[in-house]
Amino acid sequence: MIRSDSEKAPVLRQPSIRAPPMRPAPSRRMGVMDEAPASKVWRLSPPPPLWTSPGACPTASTAMTTAPSPAADDALRTARDAARRGELDAAVAAWRLAQAGGRMTLPDWLGLGDALDALGRSADAYAAYRSAAALDKGSASARLGLGNALSALGRSAEALAEYERGLKLDPAFPALWANYAVALSAADRPEAAIAAYDRALALAPRLVPALIGRGNAKAMLNRHDEALPDFEAAVAASPGSPHARFNRGLALLRRGDWGQGLADYEARWAMTGRDGRRPGLWLGEDDIAGRSLLVDAEQGFGDSLMLARFLPLAADRAGRTIVRAPRALTAVLAGVDPRLEVVAAEEHPTFAADRYAPMASLPLAFGATPQSVPAPPYLKADPDAVAAWRARLGPSRRRIGIVWAGGPARGAVRGRGLPLKALLRALAGAGDLVCLQKDVDRADRALLAKAGAAAFCDELTDFSATAALASACDEVVSIDTSVAHLAGGLGLKLTVLLPFFSDWRWSTAWSPNPWYPEARLARQTARGDWDGALAALAALAALAALAAD
């Protein structure tokens, strides 16, 4: 939630040298090497001192009315002191004692809700905020808390209603306007979100999360030239804010200013509340010949496949280069350069090395620019496995590998997938279709079978298997997901279907695309409308089919 200029960082994994456990496979893209989600709800950490939120100061109607209870009063004091120190678990426990003693006031219910919300206990936070709202139906802060808790619980329509109730109670509450705007962005209503952010910033011009949120809402509309000044203003208002620098970095990367953009992108580590420049971090500044370098694949699968092109440069500089990555990536990354030692993160939660580098920091370490990005192909498929797939698939005049949706963990990435039925219609008659997607639900499996498309989902056990099957195809058509980066890294003929708002690596600021110069990019021309992109794909597919005959 937003109640002041403060913001709490999203939880990101922190790679490290020597001890830190690296979680196995990434569960989501983390918003790193990707646009930071405009739907992010910022929370205070630690919670603000009590009595500071509008409507939070006790009045005659909200003060304690039960008989004195020394134990409950002590619990209240303990809870308030613990909350001020950021000791949230202790604060919750003490407030529960005060609750049992019937001594809770409006600000105590709000404080309990804030602490539970910050601890990720959204359902419990919702109950606390409901108690606050019941105690004082005129509390805008209670409606703010309810909206935030409902947003975290995925109950978006109810969250919007609570924010609107709160704004009727107090239209001069900037945090309510800002969180309302966050919810509007999450509901894919960026125009309305911008208007709400404008109201918040008219009341609190230096509200950093609102500046960042408005910039992201403008970016959702591809109004990138207007978004950058908001991020710049956020940096100016709070030079130490990692969120401000991170989002400015993404905007600069999109414009092609990779020097400052990549430097700002390093703020992702400070977003965890930790310092990324710990002893041992290597960003290309010194000689590491004869020393060991641990490169952590701390990003999502697609990001790691895109960034793997920098691994040979790391091997050029280090005496020994170890790459720690999720098991699904190890075989395909091992083929990038014979000098690499690739280990599975699941089996090596810790690894000792002289220096370490997060994989997404390698472009900064090597001074990458749009003109100097190492070109594909840099990934390789096992030729025997490719031959085996070709034999198994049989003769074909033209074989097209397809991907239309991300895996289950990608559900939070809005707007990138498209209905399989629409893709099948666009590619009708273009060639023999091969599913390159591992996770396919029952309904889509039935559609594939009806279309005569080959599907081997259960056999795609890692990316080396997918690489071989993709290499047995004449072309790959994919949305922006890991298989697109795999095909691009393999140097395969590739068409990427992009939503109206795509992340910075697919920016229109340059042509051809520096990451995959030979790839064709078919973009939505309006939010959520795949018709134009699929019509362009169908035309290209028809021409290619004629050439193959």
C-alpha positions as CSV (number, residue, x, y, z in Angstrom):
1,M,0.0,0.0,0.0
2,I,1.1,3.6,-0.3
3,R,0.7,5.8,2.7
4,S,3.7,8.0,2.1
5,D,6.7,8.5,-0.2
6,S,8.0,5.1,1.0
7,E,7.8,1.9,-1.1
8,K,8.6,-1.6,-0.4
9,A,10.7,-3.6,-2.9
10,P,9.3,-6.7,-4.6
11,V,10.9,-9.9,-3.5
12,L,13.7,-10.8,-5.9
13,R,16.3,-13.6,-5.6
14,Q,19.8,-12.5,-4.7
15,P,22.6,-14.6,-6.1
16,S,25.8,-14.7,-4.3
17,I,29.2,-16.1,-4.2
18,R,30.0,-18.8,-1.6
19,A,27.0,-19.3,0.6
20,P,23.7,-18.1,-0.5
21,P,21.1,-20.6,-1.6
22,M,19.9,-20.0,-5.1
23,R,16.3,-21.1,-5.5
24,P,15.9,-23.8,-8.2
25,A,13.9,-22.8,-11.2
26,P,12.6,-19.3,-11.4
27,S,8.9,-19.2,-10.7
28,R,8.3,-16.0,-12.6
29,R,10.1,-13.4,-14.6
30,M,10.4,-11.2,-11.5
31,G,10.0,-8.1,-13.6
32,V,13.7,-8.2,-14.1
33,M,15.0,-7.8,-17.6
34,D,11.4,-7.0,-18.2
35,E,9.0,-4.1,-17.6
36,A,8.3,-3.6,-13.9
37,P,4.6,-4.4,-13.5
38,A,2.4,-1.3,-13.3
39,S,0.1,-3.3,-11.0
40,K,2.7,-3.5,-8.2
41,V,1.2,-2.4,-4.9
42,W,3.8,-0.7,-2.8
43,R,3.7,-1.3,0.9
44,L,5.5,0.5,3.7
45,S,8.4,-1.3,5.4
46,P,8.4,-0.7,8.3
47,P,4.8,0.5,8.8
48,P,4.4,4.2,9.6
49,P,4.1,5.4,13.2
50,L,0.6,5.2,14.4
51,W,-1.8,8.2,14.3
52,T,-0.3,9.5,11.0
53,S,-2.8,8.2,8.4
54,P,-5.8,10.3,7.6
55,G,-8.7,9.1,9.8
56,A,-6.3,7.2,12.1
57,C,-6.2,9.6,15.0
58,P,-8.5,8.3,17.8
59,T,-11.6,10.3,18.5
60,A,-14.4,10.0,21.0
61,S,-16.1,7.5,18.7
62,T,-13.0,5.3,18.2
63,A,-11.3,5.4,21.5
64,M,-11.2,2.4,23.9
65,T,-14.4,2.1,25.8
66,T,-13.9,-1.1,27.7
67,A,-12.9,-1.3,31.3
68,P,-9.2,-0.7,32.0
69,S,-7.1,-3.8,31.5
70,P,-3.4,-3.4,32.4
71,A,-2.4,-6.5,30.5
72,A,-4.2,-5.4,27.3
73,D,-2.9,-1.9,27.7
74,D,0.7,-3.3,28.0
75,A,0.0,-5.3,24.8
76,L,-1.1,-2.2,22.9
77,R,2.1,-0.4,23.9
78,T,4.2,-3.4,23.0
79,A,2.5,-3.7,19.6
80,R,2.9,0.0,18.7
81,D,6.5,0.0,19.8
82,A,7.3,-3.2,17.8
83,A,5.5,-1.8,14.7
84,R,7.6,1.4,14.9
85,R,10.8,-0.7,15.0
86,G,9.6,-2.9,12.1
87,E,9.2,-6.0,14.2
88,L,6.1,-7.1,12.5
89,D,5.6,-10.6,13.9
90,A,6.0,-9.3,17.5
91,A,3.6,-6.4,16.8
92,V,0.9,-8.8,15.4
93,A,1.3,-11.1,18.4
94,A,0.9,-8.2,20.8
95,W,-2.1,-6.7,19.0
96,R,-3.8,-10.1,19.1
97,L,-3.4,-10.0,22.9
98,A,-4.9,-6.6,23.0
99,Q,-7.7,-7.8,20.7
100,A,-8.5,-10.6,23.1
101,G,-8.7,-8.0,25.9
102,G,-11.1,-5.8,23.9
103,R,-8.8,-2.8,23.8
104,M,-8.3,-2.3,20.0
105,T,-8.8,1.3,18.7
106,L,-9.2,2.3,15.0
107,P,-5.4,3.0,14.6
108,D,-4.6,-0.3,16.2
109,W,-6.8,-2.2,13.8
110,L,-5.2,-0.3,11.0
111,G,-1.7,-1.0,12.4
112,L,-2.5,-4.7,12.7
113,G,-3.8,-4.8,9.1
114,D,-0.7,-3.0,7.8
115,A,1.6,-5.4,9.7
116,L,-0.3,-8.5,8.4
117,D,-0.3,-7.0,4.9
118,A,3.4,-6.4,4.9
119,L,3.9,-10.0,6.1
120,G,1.9,-11.3,3.1
121,R,-1.0,-12.4,5.2
122,S,-3.6,-10.7,3.0
123,A,-6.7,-12.6,4.2
124,D,-5.9,-11.8,7.9
125,A,-5.1,-8.2,6.9
126,Y,-8.5,-8.0,5.2
127,A,-10.2,-9.2,8.4
128,A,-8.3,-6.5,10.4
129,Y,-9.3,-3.8,8.0
130,R,-12.9,-4.9,8.1
131,S,-12.8,-4.5,11.9
132,A,-11.4,-1.0,11.4
133,A,-14.1,-0.1,8.9
134,A,-16.8,-1.5,11.3
135,L,-15.4,0.6,14.1
136,D,-15.5,3.8,12.0
137,K,-17.5,3.7,8.8
138,G,-16.0,7.1,7.9
139,S,-12.4,5.9,7.9
140,A,-10.8,6.4,4.5
141,S,-7.7,4.6,5.8
142,A,-9.8,1.5,6.5
143,R,-11.0,1.6,2.9
144,L,-7.5,1.9,1.6
145,G,-6.4,-1.1,3.6
146,L,-9.4,-3.1,2.4
147,G,-8.6,-2.2,-1.2
148,N,-5.0,-3.2,-0.8
149,A,-5.8,-6.5,0.8
150,L,-8.5,-7.4,-1.8
151,S,-6.0,-6.5,-4.6
152,A,-3.5,-8.9,-3.0
153,L,-6.2,-11.6,-2.9
154,G,-6.9,-11.1,-6.6
155,R,-10.4,-9.7,-5.9
156,S,-9.9,-6.7,-8.3
157,A,-13.4,-5.5,-8.7
158,E,-14.0,-5.5,-5.0
159,A,-10.7,-3.6,-4.5
160,L,-11.7,-0.9,-6.9
161,A,-15.0,-0.5,-5.1
162,E,-13.3,-0.1,-1.8
163,Y,-10.9,2.5,-3.1
164,E,-13.8,4.4,-4.6
165,R,-15.7,4.3,-1.3
166,G,-12.6,5.7,0.4
167,L,-12.2,8.5,-2.1
168,K,-15.8,9.6,-1.5
169,L,-14.9,9.8,2.2
170,D,-11.6,11.7,1.6
171,P,-11.0,12.9,-1.9
172,A,-7.8,14.6,-0.7
173,F,-6.0,11.4,0.3
174,P,-3.1,11.0,-2.2
175,A,-2.3,7.4,-1.2
176,L,-5.9,6.4,-1.9
177,W,-5.7,7.9,-5.4
178,A,-2.3,6.3,-6.0
179,N,-3.5,2.8,-4.9
180,Y,-6.7,3.2,-6.9
181,A,-4.5,4.0,-9.9
182,V,-2.4,0.8,-9.3
183,A,-5.6,-1.2,-9.3
184,L,-6.8,0.4,-12.5
185,S,-3.5,-0.4,-14.2
186,A,-3.9,-4.0,-13.0
187,A,-7.4,-4.1,-14.5
188,D,-5.8,-3.0,-17.9
189,R,-7.3,0.5,-17.6
190,P,-4.1,2.6,-18.1
191,E,-5.9,5.8,-19.2
192,A,-8.0,5.8,-16.1
193,A,-4.9,5.0,-14.0
194,I,-3.1,8.0,-15.4
195,A,-6.0,10.3,-14.4
196,A,-5.9,8.8,-10.9
197,Y,-2.2,9.2,-10.6
198,D,-2.6,12.8,-11.8
199,R,-5.0,13.4,-8.8
200,A,-2.5,11.8,-6.4
201,L,0.4,13.9,-7.7
202,A,-1.6,17.1,-7.6
203,L,-2.0,16.5,-3.9
204,A,1.6,15.1,-3.3
205,P,3.9,16.1,-6.2
206,R,6.8,14.1,-4.8
207,L,5.0,10.8,-4.1
208,V,7.6,8.6,-5.7
209,P,5.5,5.4,-6.2
210,A,2.8,7.5,-8.0
211,L,5.4,9.0,-10.3
212,I,6.7,5.5,-11.1
213,G,3.2,4.2,-11.5
214,R,2.2,6.9,-13.9
215,G,5.3,6.4,-15.9
216,N,4.5,2.7,-16.2
217,A,0.8,3.4,-17.1
218,K,2.0,5.7,-19.9
219,A,4.4,3.0,-21.1
220,M,1.5,0.5,-21.3
221,L,0.0,2.9,-23.9
222,N,3.4,3.1,-25.7
223,R,3.7,6.7,-24.6
224,H,7.4,6.2,-23.8
225,D,8.6,9.7,-24.4
226,E,6.1,10.9,-21.8
227,A,6.9,8.1,-19.4
228,L,10.6,8.9,-19.1
229,P,10.1,12.4,-17.5
230,D,8.0,10.7,-14.7
231,F,10.9,8.3,-13.9
232,E,13.4,11.2,-14.0
233,A,11.1,13.1,-11.6
234,A,11.0,10.1,-9.3
235,V,14.8,9.9,-9.3
236,A,15.0,13.6,-8.6
237,A,12.5,13.4,-5.8
238,S,14.2,10.4,-4.2
239,P,17.7,9.8,-5.6
240,G,18.1,6.8,-3.3
241,S,15.0,5.0,-4.5
242,P,16.0,1.8,-6.3
243,H,12.5,1.6,-7.9
244,A,12.9,5.0,-9.5
245,R,16.4,4.1,-10.9
246,F,15.3,0.7,-12.0
247,N,12.3,2.0,-13.9
248,R,14.3,4.9,-15.4
249,G,16.8,2.3,-16.5
250,L,14.2,0.2,-18.4
251,A,13.0,3.4,-20.1
252,L,16.5,4.4,-21.1
253,L,17.2,0.8,-22.4
254,R,14.1,1.1,-24.6
255,R,15.4,4.4,-26.1
256,G,18.8,2.8,-26.8
257,D,20.7,4.5,-24.0
258,W,22.3,1.3,-22.7
259,G,25.1,3.0,-20.9
260,Q,23.0,4.7,-18.2
261,G,20.2,2.2,-18.7
262,L,22.3,-0.8,-17.7
263,A,23.8,1.1,-14.8
264,D,20.3,1.9,-13.5
265,Y,19.3,-1.6,-14.0
266,E,21.7,-2.7,-11.3
267,A,19.3,-1.1,-8.8
268,R,17.3,-4.3,-9.0
269,W,19.5,-5.6,-6.1
270,A,18.8,-2.6,-3.8
271,M,15.1,-3.3,-4.4
272,T,15.6,-6.3,-2.1
273,G,16.9,-4.0,0.6
274,R,20.4,-5.4,0.1
275,D,23.5,-4.0,-1.5
276,G,24.3,-5.7,-4.8
277,R,27.9,-4.4,-4.7
278,R,29.1,-6.9,-2.2
279,P,32.7,-8.1,-2.1
280,G,33.3,-10.4,-5.0
281,L,30.9,-8.9,-7.4
282,W,32.5,-8.5,-10.9
283,L,31.2,-6.0,-13.4
284,G,34.1,-6.1,-15.8
285,E,36.2,-3.5,-14.1
286,D,39.3,-5.5,-13.2
287,D,41.5,-8.4,-14.5
288,I,40.2,-11.8,-13.4
289,A,42.7,-13.9,-15.5
290,G,43.6,-17.0,-13.5
291,R,40.7,-16.6,-11.2
292,S,37.3,-18.4,-11.0
293,L,34.1,-16.6,-11.9
294,L,30.6,-17.8,-10.9
295,V,27.9,-16.6,-13.3
296,D,24.4,-17.0,-11.8
297,A,21.5,-17.4,-14.1
298,E,19.2,-15.4,-11.8
299,Q,16.7,-14.5,-14.4
300,G,13.8,-16.4,-16.0
301,F,14.4,-19.0,-18.7
302,G,14.0,-16.7,-21.7
303,D,16.2,-14.0,-20.2
304,S,19.0,-16.5,-19.5
305,L,18.8,-17.9,-23.0
306,M,19.0,-14.4,-24.4
307,L,21.9,-13.5,-22.2
308,A,23.9,-16.7,-22.8
309,R,25.6,-15.0,-25.7
310,F,27.8,-13.1,-23.2
311,L,29.1,-16.3,-21.6
312,P,32.0,-16.8,-24.0
313,L,33.2,-13.2,-23.3
314,A,33.2,-14.1,-19.6
315,A,35.2,-17.2,-20.3
316,D,37.7,-15.0,-22.2
317,R,38.3,-13.0,-19.1
318,A,38.3,-15.6,-16.3
319,G,40.7,-18.5,-15.7
320,R,37.7,-20.7,-14.9
321,T,34.0,-19.9,-15.6
322,I,31.2,-21.7,-13.7
323,V,27.6,-21.1,-14.7
324,R,24.9,-21.9,-12.2
325,A,21.5,-22.3,-13.7
326,P,18.2,-24.2,-13.3
327,R,18.5,-27.8,-14.4
328,A,16.3,-27.3,-17.4
329,L,18.9,-25.0,-18.9
330,T,22.1,-26.7,-18.1
331,A,22.5,-28.9,-21.2
332,V,21.7,-26.1,-23.6
333,L,24.0,-23.7,-21.8
334,A,26.8,-26.2,-21.7
335,G,26.8,-26.1,-25.5
336,V,27.5,-22.4,-25.7
337,D,31.3,-22.7,-25.1
338,P,33.4,-25.8,-24.1
339,R,35.3,-23.7,-21.5
340,L,32.1,-23.3,-19.4
341,E,31.4,-25.5,-16.4
342,V,27.7,-25.5,-16.0
343,V,26.1,-26.7,-12.8
344,A,22.5,-27.2,-11.8
345,A,21.3,-24.7,-9.1
346,E,19.1,-27.4,-7.6
347,E,22.2,-29.5,-6.9
348,H,24.5,-26.6,-6.0
349,P,22.6,-24.1,-3.8
350,T,26.1,-22.8,-2.8
351,F,29.3,-22.6,-4.8
352,A,32.7,-21.2,-3.9
353,A,34.4,-19.0,-6.5
354,D,36.8,-16.1,-6.4
355,R,34.3,-13.7,-8.1
356,Y,30.7,-13.8,-9.1
357,A,28.5,-12.0,-11.7
358,P,24.7,-12.1,-12.1
359,M,24.1,-13.1,-15.7
360,A,21.9,-10.0,-16.3
361,S,24.9,-7.9,-15.3
362,L,27.1,-9.2,-18.1
363,P,25.9,-6.7,-20.7
364,L,27.0,-3.9,-18.3
365,A,30.3,-5.7,-17.6
366,F,31.1,-5.9,-21.3
367,G,29.8,-2.4,-22.2
368,A,27.1,-3.8,-24.5
369,T,25.3,-1.4,-26.9
370,P,22.6,-2.1,-29.5
371,Q,25.4,-2.2,-32.1
372,S,27.8,-4.5,-30.2
373,V,25.5,-7.3,-29.0
374,P,27.0,-10.7,-29.9
375,A,24.9,-12.0,-32.8
376,P,23.2,-15.4,-33.0
377,P,23.6,-18.3,-33.4
378,Y,25.3,-18.9,-30.1
379,L,23.2,-21.9,-28.9
380,K,23.5,-25.3,-30.4
381,A,21.2,-28.3,-30.7
382,D,22.5,-31.9,-30.6
383,P,22.7,-32.9,-34.3
384,D,21.9,-36.6,-33.5
385,A,18.7,-35.5,-31.6
386,V,17.7,-33.2,-34.5
387,A,18.1,-36.0,-37.0
388,A,16.1,-38.3,-34.8
389,W,13.3,-35.8,-34.6
390,R,13.3,-35.3,-38.4
391,A,13.1,-39.0,-39.0
392,R,10.3,-39.3,-36.5
393,L,8.3,-36.4,-37.9
394,G,8.6,-37.7,-41.4
395,P,8.8,-35.9,-44.7
396,S,7.3,-32.4,-44.9
397,R,7.3,-29.6,-47.5
398,R,7.4,-27.1,-44.6
399,R,7.3,-27.6,-40.9
400,I,6.4,-24.8,-38.4
401,G,7.0,-25.0,-34.7
402,I,4.4,-23.0,-32.7
403,V,4.1,-21.5,-29.2
404,W,1.0,-19.5,-28.2
405,A,1.1,-19.3,-24.4
406,G,3.7,-19.3,-21.6
407,G,3.9,-21.9,-18.9
408,P,1.7,-21.9,-15.8
409,A,4.2,-19.7,-13.9
410,R,3.7,-17.0,-16.6
411,G,0.1,-16.3,-15.8
412,A,1.0,-13.0,-14.3
413,V,2.4,-11.7,-17.6
414,R,-0.6,-10.1,-19.1
415,G,-1.4,-9.9,-22.8
416,R,1.4,-12.0,-24.2
417,G,-0.5,-15.2,-25.0
418,L,-3.2,-15.6,-27.7
419,P,-5.9,-18.2,-28.3
420,L,-4.5,-21.3,-30.0
421,K,-7.5,-21.4,-32.3
422,A,-6.6,-18.0,-33.7
423,L,-3.0,-19.0,-34.4
424,L,-4.1,-22.2,-36.1
425,R,-6.5,-20.2,-38.3
426,A,-3.7,-17.8,-39.3
427,L,-1.4,-20.8,-40.2
428,A,-4.0,-22.9,-42.0
429,G,-2.4,-24.5,-45.0
430,A,1.0,-22.9,-44.3
431,G,2.7,-26.2,-43.5
432,D,2.8,-29.0,-40.9
433,L,2.6,-27.7,-37.4
434,V,4.6,-28.9,-34.4
435,C,3.9,-27.9,-30.9
436,L,7.0,-26.6,-29.1
437,Q,5.1,-25.9,-25.9
438,K,5.6,-28.1,-22.9
439,D,2.5,-27.1,-20.9
440,V,-0.7,-27.5,-22.9
441,D,-4.1,-27.9,-21.3
442,R,-6.6,-30.5,-22.4
443,A,-8.7,-28.2,-24.5
444,D,-5.7,-27.1,-26.5
445,R,-4.4,-30.7,-26.9
446,A,-7.7,-31.5,-28.5
447,L,-7.4,-28.5,-30.9
448,L,-3.9,-29.6,-31.9
449,A,-5.1,-33.1,-32.6
450,K,-8.0,-31.8,-34.7
451,A,-5.6,-29.6,-36.7
452,G,-3.2,-32.5,-37.2
453,A,-0.4,-30.8,-35.4
454,A,2.3,-32.9,-33.8
455,A,2.7,-32.6,-30.1
456,F,5.3,-34.2,-27.8
457,C,4.7,-32.1,-24.7
458,D,5.7,-34.8,-22.2
459,E,9.0,-35.4,-24.0
460,L,10.2,-31.8,-23.7
461,T,11.9,-32.4,-20.4
462,D,14.5,-29.6,-20.8
463,F,15.5,-26.9,-23.2
464,S,18.0,-29.2,-25.0
465,A,15.1,-31.4,-26.0
466,T,13.1,-28.4,-27.2
467,A,16.1,-27.1,-29.1
468,A,16.4,-30.3,-31.0
469,L,12.7,-30.4,-31.9
470,A,12.7,-26.7,-32.9
471,S,15.8,-27.3,-35.1
472,A,13.9,-30.0,-36.9
473,C,11.4,-27.3,-38.0
474,D,11.8,-24.9,-40.9
475,E,10.5,-22.0,-38.9
476,V,9.3,-21.1,-35.4
477,V,6.3,-18.9,-34.7
478,S,6.1,-17.9,-31.0
479,I,4.8,-15.3,-28.6
480,D,7.4,-13.6,-26.4
481,T,8.4,-16.5,-24.2
482,S,11.4,-18.7,-23.6
483,V,11.1,-20.7,-26.8
484,A,11.3,-17.5,-28.8
485,H,14.7,-16.8,-27.2
486,L,15.7,-20.4,-27.7
487,A,14.9,-20.3,-31.4
488,G,16.5,-16.9,-31.8
489,G,19.7,-18.1,-30.0
490,L,19.8,-21.1,-32.3
491,G,19.7,-18.9,-35.3
492,L,16.4,-20.4,-36.6
493,K,14.0,-18.7,-38.8
494,L,11.7,-16.9,-36.3
495,T,8.5,-14.9,-36.1
496,V,7.7,-13.3,-32.7
497,L,4.1,-12.3,-32.0
498,L,4.2,-9.3,-29.7
499,P,1.5,-7.5,-27.7
500,F,0.9,-3.8,-28.1
501,F,3.0,-3.1,-25.0
502,S,6.1,-5.3,-25.2
503,D,9.2,-5.1,-23.0
504,W,12.2,-3.0,-23.8
505,R,14.2,-5.7,-25.7
506,W,11.6,-5.5,-28.5
507,S,11.7,-1.7,-28.7
508,T,10.9,0.0,-32.0
509,A,13.8,2.4,-31.4
510,W,16.0,0.2,-33.6
511,S,15.7,-2.0,-36.6
512,P,16.6,-4.7,-37.0
513,N,16.3,-6.0,-33.5
514,P,19.8,-6.1,-31.9
515,W,19.2,-9.4,-30.1
516,Y,17.7,-11.3,-33.0
517,P,18.4,-9.4,-36.2
518,E,16.9,-12.0,-38.5
519,A,13.7,-12.4,-36.5
520,R,10.4,-11.0,-37.9
521,L,8.3,-9.1,-35.3
522,A,4.5,-9.0,-35.8
523,R,3.1,-6.5,-33.3
524,Q,-0.4,-5.8,-32.1
525,T,-1.6,-2.4,-33.4
526,A,-4.1,-2.0,-30.5
527,R,-4.1,-3.3,-27.0
528,G,-5.5,-6.9,-26.9
529,D,-6.1,-7.0,-30.6
530,W,-4.3,-9.9,-32.3
531,D,-6.1,-9.6,-35.6
532,G,-3.6,-7.3,-37.3
533,A,-0.6,-9.2,-36.2
534,L,-2.1,-12.5,-37.2
535,A,-3.2,-11.2,-40.6
536,A,0.4,-10.2,-41.2
537,L,1.6,-13.6,-40.1
538,A,-1.0,-15.3,-42.4
539,A,0.2,-13.3,-45.4
540,L,3.9,-14.2,-44.6
541,A,3.0,-17.8,-44.1
542,A,1.0,-18.0,-47.4
543,L,4.0,-16.6,-49.3
544,A,6.4,-19.0,-47.6
545,A,4.0,-21.9,-48.4
546,L,4.0,-20.9,-52.1
547,A,7.8,-20.8,-52.1
548,A,8.0,-24.3,-50.5
549,D,5.7,-25.8,-53.2
